């Protein structure tokens, strides 16, 4: 995801937020917002047939004029060079479209492994040389880090920004390259002293299960590609053509780094609507209609109840905690319960963000843990046991099945991890299908609520 820790070839290091630092593996993939954008190796500029965008062609021409080469590139070598320039321009365009001050794009210059993995796009082997060429041509500012576990960064220069504006470049000009892996297996390691995290992509051999995951995603993505989805604000920063979802499975940090298993995580990422702030979701249109935001109520906690063989209580399970009164308090306790379910080992301290959301009576890990268990004593055996990643897999299975069912009856739904957005006139049908799917997969009908839009 652009700007949200997008997975890249090899490993990527990024800053760790307070919430990630305190809650470790409790944070779900893609939920942190780093300061920099992160290089996306599969982002490209939309082409008209086989012809590249004139913005890209001008940059390629600028590079050719300043390069000192005895022989010009030909054939496949020239195409790979142009592909790499195109991807770099597409990433820098995200920075340009977000407006000044232009955010840096973090990019790793580490040498790729000798054996190409399923995640790598082959054009990146010449990345360092091409970046230096763009720097020498005056189109980017490049800061190369010499420190271990630190990424280099690039920003567009005034010349590149002016060039983009000449061509009226917008988010609609961005697309994704073919061949991108949509079933991702990764593990995150955090260095709390350096305040960085390293996401390691785990290579794997396909099985009947991974092929099924990929086939399901293809069906969902094909439906979304043809759907009428729009955003009312044309500010250039939202690329409504970015609809191809990826499913990301997570191996917790306490497991061996080469663990290959697909029963943890599995959430869907990369839809442009997932990056829209909550207060702007009312600007999304599906089939020309305003949306309805439907959510499985207290889903994660209900899955924990079902895991221990207990029927979940009625009502909002987060507000059941003593002292939780405001919506901010509810958001805070939701973070804490997710952390308790995901971590392996004692929950010892709260993040600064969680503290800011909780009431004064719940300002320590000990007090909030006690309050959660007082309200939900049945969950004592599942907290701090690392089971949250398995609950996340169940949640993602429900979401995939739901999207497939809705697509089969002609309803477009935009996934939001534990809920969907759909056209307002179809909300009642979608709500019924959400209940049906959960009952089929769990033997229990999860309650569904419509969230209030700003």
N, C-alpha and C positions, 0 to 999 in steps of 0.2 A: 504494500500500500504506500502510495507516495506520501512521504513526510511522516509515516507512522511505523518506521522500522521495517520497511519492505525487505523480504528475504532476497538475498543476492547470492551470486556464485561464491562458493567457498564459505567464508565466514565474514560476518559484519559486526563491528564493535560500535556501540552507541551509548550515549549517556543514560544513566539510570535515574529515574525520578524518585522522589521521596517515597511514594507509595510502593514502587517496585522494590526499593531497598528494604523497606520495613517488612513487607509481606512476602518477599521472595517469590516462590512459584505460585502464589495465589493469584497473581495478575495474569490475565488471559492474553494470548497472543494478539498483538495489534492494538491494545488498549492504551498504551502509553503514547505521549505526544512529544517527541524530542524536538530540540530547537531547530536542527537542520533537517533538510529533506534527505532522503536516502536514495542513492542511485538504483534505478530500476532497469536491469539489463534487457528487459523485454518490451520496453516502451519504444515506440517508433512514431514517425510522422506519416500521416495518412497520404497515400499515393493515388494518383489518377491513372488507373491501369498500371502499366509498368513504369510510368514516368514519376520521378521523385518530385517532391514539393520544391518549388523554386527557391525557397529559403534554404533548404538543404543543399541544393545545387550551388548556390552562391558561396556557402561556407566551404564546400568541397573545393570550389575554384580558388578561394582565398588561401586554403591550405596548399594547394598545388603550386601556387605562385611563390610561396616562401620556402618550400621544401628543397633541399639540396640532394637530389637523387640522380644517380647516373642513368638509371633506366626508369621509365614511367611504369606504373602498375598496369597490368593488363588482365583481362578475363576475370576469373574467379577472385584473384587477389584484389583487383580494383573494386569489385562488388562488395567484398568483405570490408574493405576500407570505407566505402560509402555507407554501408550498413552501420558501422561503428560510429561514424560521424553523425549519422541520422539519429542514432539512439542517444548520443551525448547531447545533441541539440534538443531532442524531445525532453530530456531531463532538465536541461537548463530552461526550457520554455515554461516548465511548471513554476520555477522561481520567478521568471519574468511576469507570468500571468498573475502571480500572487501579489504583485505590486511592490513598490519600494517601501522600506528597505528590502532589497532582494536577499532571500534566504540562501545560505550556502547549501550545496549538494555534497553530501559526504560520500566518498568513494574509496574503496580499498584498492591499493596498487600492489597488493601481495601477489606473488607469482602463482598462477593456477596450478593445481595438482597435475602431475604428469598424465594421470588417467582422467579423462573427461567423465563427469558425473551426469546424471539425468537432469540436473538443475542448470547446468552450464550452457550458456549460449556461446558457440565457438568463436565468435568475432572478438571476444574480450582479450584474447592473447596479445593483441597489439595495443591495449588500452593505454599504458604509460606513454608510449611514443606519440599516440594521437593526441593525448592531453597536452603534452609539451608543444606539439605543433599548433594546437589551438591557442596556447598561451603565447607562443612566438608570433602568431598572426594578430595578436591584440584583441581576440574575441572572448577570452576568459581570463580571470585571475585564478591562479592555482597555488595552493599552499600544500606542499608535500611534507607530511609528517615523518620524522625519523625515529619517533618514539615507538616502542613496542606497544601493541594493543591500541594504537591511535590511528584513526583514519585520516586521509587527506581530504581536502575540500576544494570545491571550485565554485565561482560565482560568475555571472555574466558581466561583461564590460559594457560601457555605454554604447560602444559600437555594435555589439550583438543585440542589445535592447532596441536600438534604433532600427536595425535590420529587421527584427521581428515585427516592429510596428509598421514598417514600410509594406510588409506582406500581409498586414492585418491578421496576424497569427492568433488563433483562439484555441480553447480547449477542444473544440470540434475537430481540429486538425490532428489530434493525437489518436493513436491506435496501438494495438499490441501485435507483436510479431508471432508468426505461426511457430508451433513446436514447443510452446511453454508447458512445463509440467504443471498439472493442476492438482495432483495429490502429493502433498508435501509432508515429510517427516523431519522434525527438528528437535533440538535440545538447546536450552539456554543455560549458560553458565555466567554467574555474576561475580564481579570483583567489587566488593563493597568498600574497599580502601580506595581504589582508583575510581570508584563510581562509574564503572562501565559494565557492559554486558556483551558477551560473545554468543552469537547464535550459530550453532553448528548444524548444517544440513546433513542428514543421514541418508546415504545412498541405500537402495534396497532393490531386490529382485521382485518383479511382478508376480503376483499370485492371482488366483481367481477372485479373491477379495479386493485387491487393489484395482484390478481391471473392472470390477463391478463399480467401485467408487468412481472411477474415471468415466465410465459409461453413464452413470447417473448424472454426473456433473455436465457431461456433454449434452444430455437432454435438457437440463435446466438452463444451461448457457445458450443453447440454440433457441429456446423459447424467449429468453430475455433479449437476445440479439434482435428479434423481430418485433418486440413489444413496443407499444407507444408509451414511452416514459420521457418526461420532460421536467425541466426546472425553470421556474418563471423568471429568475434573475439571470440575465446574460452578462455576467461580470467577467467572463473569460477564464475564471479559475476553476469552474466545474466542467469536467469532461463527461458529458452524459453518454458518450459512446463507450466508456469504460464500464462494461457490464459483465465481463468474463470473471466468474467466481473461481476461487481456489479453495480447496479443503486442506486445512493445516492440522496435522496431528502432532501432539506434544509428548516428548519423553521427559519426565521430570529429572531435575539435576542430580537427584540421589541415585539414579540408575546408571549403569555403564553407558559410555558415550556412543557405543555402537549397537545399542539395543534397537531391535527392529520389531515393533509391535504397533498395531493400529487400533487398540482398544482404549486410547486416551486422547482427549481433545477431539479434533475433527470439525471444528467450526468453519463456517464459510466466510471468506474475506474477499476484498478488492472491488466490491460494487461501489460506484461513486456515491450513492445515497448513504452508505455507511460512514462517510466522512463529513456529512452535513451535520452541523450542530443542531441540537434538538429544537431550538427556537426558530430554525429555518425549514423544518420539515413540512410545514404547511404550504411551502412553495413548490413541493413536488406534485406532479400531475401524472396519473396513470389513465390511459385511454381518455385524456382530456378532462378527467375529473379530479377534484380534490381527494386526498387520501384519508383513510382511516388507519390509525396505528394500533394494531392488535397485539396483545402481550399475554403470554402464559403467566398467570399470577404466581409469584414466589416459586417459580419452577425449580430452581436449583435446590432449595430447601425441601420441597415436596419430593424430589427424587431421592434425597437423603432419607426421608421417612420411609419411602417404599423400599429402599435398600435394606433397612432393618426390619422389614416386615410389618410396619405400622401404617395405618391409614392416616394421611396428613389431616391436621385440623382444618376447620373451615376458616375463611377470612384471610386477611393479609398477615402472613407469618412473620414479616419483618416488624410490623407495628405491634405484634404481640409482646415484644420485649418491653419490660418496665422502663418508663422514662422516655420512650420514643413518641414524640408528639408531632413534630414538623416533617415536611417532606425531606429536608436536609438530613434530619435525624434518621429517617428511613434509608436514605442513600448511604449514610455512614454505617448503619448496622448491616446493610446488604454487603458492603465491602468486607466487613469483619467476618460475617458468616461464610462468605466465599473463601476468605483467607483461612479460616479455621478448617474448612473442608478440604482445601487444597494442600495445606502444608503437612510435611512429615516432621513431627516433633513439636515441642512446646511452643505455644504462642506467647511471646515474651514482651512485645512492645507494639504500640500503635504507630502508624505513620502520622506525620504531621497533617496530611490531608484528612485522614479518618478522624483525627482529634477535632479538626475544625468543623466536622459535620455532626459530631456527637454531642449530646447534652453534657453539662458540667458534671453530672453524676456518673458519667461513663468515660472518664478521661485516662484510664489505664487499661492495659491488656487484661489484667487480673479481674477488674470490675466488670468489663464488658463481656469477658468470657463467662463469668459467673451469671450475668444477666441472661445471656443466650441459653445457658443450660437450665436456668430456672424456668424459662419459658418453654424450652424444648428438651426436657430431660431424656427423651427417647433417643436423642442424637449423640449421647455421650460416647458411644462406641465408634462413631464415624468421624468425629472431629479430630484434627491433628494426626490423621492416619493416612493422608495422601490420597484419599479416594475421590477427591473432587475432579480429577482429570477423567476418571471413569464416568462420573455423572455428566461431565461435559460431552463425552462421547455419546451417551444416551440422548442428551439434549440435541446434539447435532444429527443423530439418526432420525429423530422426530422431525427436525426441520427439513432434511432432505426428502423424507417421505411426504411431508406436507407440500413442499414445492412441486414435487412430481404429480401428486394427486390434483392440486389446483391447476397445474398446467394442462393436465389431461381433460379438464372440463372448461378450458379456455380462460382461466383466471390468472392474471399476472400478479405475482406477489413478490415483494422485495424483502429479503431476509435481513433480520437484525439480531442474530444469535438466538434469542429466546422469544422472538416475535416476528411479525411481518407487517408490511404496509401494503394496502391494496386499495382499489378504487372504492370510494365511500358507498356507492350503491350496491356493492357486492360484499359489504362487511358482514351481513348476517349469514350469508352462505359460507364465507370464509371462516367465520367463528364456529359454525357447525362442523366444518371439515377439520378444523384444528382439534376440536373435541374428539371427533371420530378417530383421527390418527393416533392421538395419545392413548385412547382406550384400546385400540388395536395392538399397540406396541407395549403398553404398560399394564393393561388390564385395569386401568384407572383413568377416569376422564378428568384431565387437568382443566381447572377453571381458566377462562379467558376473559380479559378485560380490555376495553378500549381506552388507550391513554389520551389524555387531554393534550391537544396541540396548541402551541402558542398562537 
